[in-house]
Amino acid sequence: MKTISLTLLLFLIIVGTNLSAQQARNSEHYGKTLNLGLGIGGYAGYYGYVDHSLPVFHLDYEFDVANSFTLAPFISFYSYKNRHNWDNNYYYYHQTVIPIGIKGTYYFDRIFEANSDWDFYLAGSLGFAVVNSSWDDGYNGDRDYYNSPSPLFLDLHVGTEYHFNNKVGMFLDLSTGVSTIGLAIH
């Protein structure tokens, strides 16, 4: 909840700044970008009941939709297992999750009057998670012990990218679901 509040506060501050700066910069294109990231997340979003952070692999491709706005279809992947005691024996619950969706991003570079080495953005992603779950052989207990979360999710993002050159950059995306760091290939 704190992350959502901070994101909304940041958005209001950004909107309240000098809006005439939007006209000062030339039109910049943000699309045609492949983003490869490694994320850390947990406790919220499509993790549901997981009580620890997990590594998540993330891939998206941005394309320009409007001035300073992109859409990016994405796919992520994570897998984990939990140990569960049943009838004085330990069994493992295995789960693989593949979140798929679309992320809408608005870039605030003009408002911040940022130089061309930096991009700053606020985004939202909407999607669903494909989940594959299984128990170790021999487990005859409650197979619904770990309740799967809803496959639908909505996350908010705030982030930045630093461009090493016009072909490669590095990004940091802080999110209510999975925060990622990675390479942007333009």
C-alpha positions in Angstrom: 0.0 0.0 0.0 2.9 2.3 0.7 4.3 1.8 -2.8 1.0 2.7 -4.3 0.7 5.9 -2.2 4.3 6.9 -3.0 3.7 6.3 -6.7 0.5 8.4 -6.8 2.3 11.2 -4.8 5.1 11.1 -7.3 2.6 11.4 -10.2 0.9 14.4 -8.6 4.2 16.1 -8.0 5.3 15.5 -11.6 2.0 16.8 -13.1 2.2 19.9 -10.9 5.6 20.9 -12.2 6.3 23.3 -15.0 4.2 21.9 -17.9 5.6 24.4 -20.4 8.8 22.3 -20.4 7.0 19.8 -22.5 7.2 22.0 -25.5 10.9 22.8 -25.0 12.3 19.4 -26.2 12.2 17.9 -29.6 10.0 14.8 -30.0 11.7 11.7 -28.6 10.8 8.2 -29.5 10.8 5.6 -26.7 9.5 2.5 -28.6 11.3 -0.2 -30.6 13.0 -1.2 -27.3 13.6 -4.8 -26.1 13.9 -4.8 -22.3 15.5 -7.8 -20.6 15.3 -7.8 -16.8 15.9 -9.7 -13.6 13.4 -8.9 -11.0 12.8 -9.4 -7.3 9.3 -9.6 -5.9 7.0 -11.2 -3.5 4.2 -10.7 -1.0 1.9 -9.0 -3.5 0.6 -9.0 -7.0 0.5 -12.4 -8.6 2.6 -14.0 -5.9 -0.4 -14.4 -3.6 0.7 -16.4 -0.6 4.5 -16.6 -1.1 6.1 -15.3 2.0 9.5 -14.4 0.6 11.0 -12.6 -2.4 11.7 -14.6 -5.5 13.9 -14.0 -8.6 11.8 -13.3 -11.7 13.0 -13.2 -15.3 11.3 -10.5 -17.4 11.1 -9.7 -21.2 9.1 -7.0 -22.9 9.1 -5.1 -26.2 8.0 -1.4 -26.2 6.4 0.3 -29.2 5.4 4.0 -29.6 1.6 4.7 -29.4 1.5 8.4 -28.8 3.9 11.3 -27.9 5.8 10.1 -24.8 3.6 7.0 -24.4 4.4 3.3 -25.2 2.8 0.0 -24.9 4.9 -3.1 -24.2 3.6 -6.7 -24.3 5.5 -8.7 -21.7 6.2 -12.1 -20.4 7.9 -13.1 -17.1 8.8 -16.4 -15.5 9.5 -17.6 -11.9 9.4 -21.0 -10.2 9.7 -22.1 -6.6 8.9 -24.8 -4.1 7.7 -24.9 -0.5 8.2 -27.6 2.0 5.1 -28.9 3.8 4.8 -31.2 6.8 2.0 -33.7 6.4 1.5 -36.9 8.5 5.1 -36.5 10.0 6.6 -36.5 6.5 7.9 -33.6 4.4 6.6 -33.0 0.9 7.3 -30.3 -1.6 4.8 -28.1 -3.4 6.2 -26.9 -6.7 4.8 -24.0 -8.7 5.9 -22.4 -12.0 4.2 -19.1 -12.9 4.3 -17.2 -16.2 2.8 -13.7 -16.0 1.7 -12.4 -19.4 0.3 -8.9 -20.1 0.8 -5.4 -21.4 2.5 -2.4 -19.8 1.5 1.2 -20.6 4.3 3.7 -20.0 4.2 7.5 -20.0 7.7 9.2 -20.1 8.2 12.5 -18.2 11.5 13.5 -19.8 10.1 16.8 -21.1 8.6 17.8 -17.8 11.9 17.0 -16.0 13.8 18.7 -18.8 16.1 15.6 -18.7 19.0 15.3 -21.0 18.9 12.6 -23.7 21.0 10.2 -21.5 18.0 9.7 -19.1 14.4 8.6 -19.3 11.9 8.8 -16.4 8.5 7.2 -16.5 5.3 6.1 -14.7 3.5 2.9 -15.9 0.8 0.4 -15.2 0.7 -3.2 -16.2 -2.3 -5.5 -16.6 -2.2 -9.2 -17.2 -2.8 -12.7 -16.1 -0.6 -15.5 -14.8 -0.4 -19.0 -16.2 0.2 -21.3 -13.2 1.4 -24.9 -13.1 1.3 -26.5 -9.6 2.2 -30.0 -8.3 3.0 -31.9 -5.1 5.6 -34.6 -4.6 4.5 -38.2 -5.2 3.0 -39.8 -2.2 1.4 -36.6 -0.8 -2.2 -37.4 0.0 -3.1 -34.3 2.1 -5.0 -31.2 1.3 -3.9 -30.3 -2.2 -5.5 -26.8 -1.8 -3.3 -26.0 1.2 -1.6 -23.4 -0.9 -4.4 -21.4 -2.4 -3.4 -19.9 -5.8 -4.0 -16.2 -6.2 -6.2 -14.8 -8.8 -4.6 -15.1 -12.2 -5.4 -11.5 -13.0 -3.2 -8.7 -11.8 -2.7 -4.9 -12.0 0.7 -3.3 -11.0 2.0 0.2 -10.9 5.6 1.1 -11.9 7.9 4.1 -11.6 11.3 3.9 -13.3 14.3 5.3 -15.0 16.6 4.4 -17.8 20.2 5.5 -18.4 21.4 5.4 -22.0 25.0 4.3 -22.5 24.6 5.1 -26.2 21.8 5.2 -28.7 21.6 1.4 -28.8 21.9 0.2 -25.2 20.7 1.4 -21.8 20.2 0.2 -18.3 16.8 0.5 -16.5 15.5 0.3 -13.0 11.7 -0.4 -12.7 10.2 -0.2 -9.2 6.8 -1.9 -9.0 4.0 -2.9 -6.7 4.5 -6.4 -8.2 8.0 -7.2 -9.4 10.8 -4.6 -9.4 13.4 -5.2 -12.1 16.8 -4.1 -13.3 18.1 -4.8 -16.7 19.2 -3.9 -20.2 17.3 -2.0 -22.7 18.2 -2.6 -26.3 17.0 0.0 -28.8 
